[in-house]
């Protein structure tokens, strides 16, 4: 008997976001399936979007184009909140998108799960501060680097990371210096960060709960 197959589509804001999210999404779904499902083959594919279009049109067009060639069960859509909560991005982007998809009669994936980090996805990269400090190879404390506190309280976590890297890069001898850049961190932290650490952030917990609900709805997992 062949295993059940689950096809996930992912649309993110940009390439660095995808590098971080791909492993996080993969491991999150695998953890849920392991805990509450059975033998399921999981396939995740990034959908390409036209960034020159408005958000709703980007997603609809990417969704339609992909479904013509490849079926997906669930479409994950990432957009940073750029705000203290997700209310603004839900109102301006996701609610209009979901209303459009519901009324669309074309062959399109209608099971949509938002991925909305508070302020920016870089807040999720700081969910495990010890991992972050290990990856940038520093003995400095989070306070010395200006990254102490709840990552979701940082209005610009991307700049927080850049400023921390500037501090450690300036400490290196000039002749031996190969400056560490923020772009070097997305994939490796995405691959290593524990799901349990991410679950300490409210915005990730929302995503976790919503992907769980979709998997239950489509009968890929069964929670008691």
Secondary structure, DSSP 8 states (H G I E B T S, - for coil): ---EEEEEEEE-SSHHHHHHHHHHHHHHHHHHHHHHB-SEEEEEEE----TTS-HHHHHHHHHHHHHHH---SEEEEE----SSSSHHHIIIIIHHHHHHHHT--SS----EEEE--SS-THHHHTSSHHHHHHHTT--S-TTTTT--S-GGG-TTHHHHHHHHHHHHHHHS-GGG-----GGGTHHHHHHHS-HHHHTTSHHHHHHHHHHHHHHHHTTSB---
